[in-house]
């Protein structure tokens, strides 16, 4: 009979495989089994979910896979997260902070934003998702209402990139700029552009976004990293 360490390693392997395969039902069942065997939420996330998420992100960036495959894997990840939700709600993941996230006005893309939000939740953030086509005014109101630590703005179209600057200017004009760290990202956004519009953090991938947010709240990096 396999010992417990071997069993848990097998479950983590099966979980990673289910993410790559985009098998949501299997991801849910394997996650539930891993938790029954005594694996911690942190182990399931860091050893079961994050490795395939990172590899999938890399493969998307290099053109080895495409959006349909990413969506299938994202659904599997969401199923695993759903299985962990009852335990997460009991506070087993340390709370890191609050993030307001949204895709800028004029842009209807939400895949990247949704994946970033999922990574942030897995790391212990409370995420206020404003959705798509979000105006500067809505971002400002969300800051006033939720008092977030981080505001994450996504632009997936070159034509909507100027909205990032508009959002930062609106936040500044309302006297809220010093209260939040502003993170920007999206396919057309570059580090130079993030620096030009005075964003605090530029994230090229969803994993960079999650890592930067975590490092910021653990005081390992400065607000101004662009």
Secondary structure, DSSP 8 states (H G I E B T S, - for coil): ---HHHHHHHHHHHHHHHHHHT-HHHHHHHHHHHHHTT--HHHIIIIIIHHHHHHHHHHHHHTSS-HHHHHHHHHHHHHHHHHHHHHHTTT-S---EEEEEEEBTT----HHHHHHHHHHHHHTEEEEE--SSB-HHHHHHHHHHH--SEEEEE--SGGGTHHHHHHHHHHHHTT-GGG-EEEEE-TT--HHHHHHTT-SEE-SSHHHHHHHHHHHHTTSS-S---
